[in-house]
Amino acid sequence: KRIGYRIMDYSKCLAVIVTYNNGDKLAKTLASKPPDFPMDILIVDDGSTDDSFSSIDKTQYIVIRNDINSGIGVSIRKACEYAKNNNYTIIAMMPGNNKNSIAEITKLVTPIIMNKADYVQGSRFLPGSRRDNTPIFRLIMVKLLAMVLSFITGKRITDCLEGFRAFRLSILNDPDININQNWLNRYGLEIYLFFKITYGKKYRYKEVPISKIYPKEKKSILNKQGEEYTKIKPIIDWWDILRPIPYLLLGIKK
């Protein structure tokens, strides 16, 4: 039986920006913050070796920096640990690569504050969303995986790979959920938690439309002068992202 949650205000919400060697994209991401943004912002830097932090006012934000590049899973764990230790009850995650806007974070946390959801996933496929300049291959893969997970979980899922999401920190107290596993140090932690939430009836899952804006000129084999739009490596990182699904379904991992 679900224990009722008290209606909370935004002061109990922590917005987290995870970044690694994003150059001026980090400053551009931070520039998307509205003047009246109602939440504290934590920046978790995963061992950047570029000048990402040279052009931002670090006094405006809480900052955690990993000594070396350790993986996004490690950064997410540190963010969750900080949030729990400092009495936040809701955490919202977004990348610092200038593809999402801080202004939309309130759309993610509001359903949780209003006690209508426990986990809110940003979707670039719902009415009212944007997905400008998204590579065709990525569009196809995101939609295919969403269809597969919809079938497996019995829930309507339109986007499971968008890194813009929010959830109650109390979820992490569930003994069936353990994000502190070394095999989840990199990309796998995001899908691991997503699958744990959606595969079952313990938690209320909701999607909200968000904007995901890719650069027009993207770096590729044919366009060396384009802008880097992803750090995900083919095959190796794809497997890291997807393996929590078969591992959990087959009982290989918990």
C-alpha positions, 0 to 999 in steps of 0.5 A: 500500500502506497504511503501518502506523500505531503504536498511539497514546494520547489524548495525541496527540489534539486536541479542537477546538471551533469557535464563532461567536457562540454566547453561553452555548451555548459555556459549556454545551458546555464544561460537558459535559467529563468531569473525566477527559477525556484530551485537550487542547482547542482552541477556535477562535473565528471572530470572535465579537462577542458575550460568548461568552468572558466566562463561560469559564475560558480558562486551561483551553483553548488558544484561537485567535480570528480577528479577523473572521468568516472561515468555518468552513473557515478555522477548521478549517484553523487548527485543523489547522495548530496540531495539526500544528505541535504534534505531534498526530496525530489531530484531533476536531472539534465545534461549540460550539453545545451540541448535542454533548457533549465526553464523546463525543469519545473514541468518535470517536478510539478507532477511529483510536487502535486502528488500525481507521479513518483517518476517523470520522464521528459519526452520529445515525442508527446504533443507540445514537445520539440526534437529539432535537428535530431539525427534520423538514426537516433529518432528510430532507435529511441522509438523502437526501444520505447515500443519494446519497453511499452510491450514489456512493462504494459505502460505507455512509453514514448521516450526512455533515453531522454536524459531529462527526468525527475523522481522522488529520492525516496524511491532509492530507499526501495531494497529492490533498487540498488544504483550503487553497483559498479556495472552501473557506473556509466550509461546503464544506471539511467535505464536501470532506474527507468526499468525498475520504475516502469516494470511493476506497479509500485510507482507512478510513471508519467511523461511530459513534453520537453524540448530537445534541440540538436545543433544544425551542423553536426560533427560526423565522418563527412563533416569534421567541422560540425559541432559534437552532439554526443559522447556516446560511442557506437556498440560499446556504449549502446550495450552499456545503455541497453544491458540493464533490460536483459540483465534484469529480466533474466535475473542476471543482475538485481 
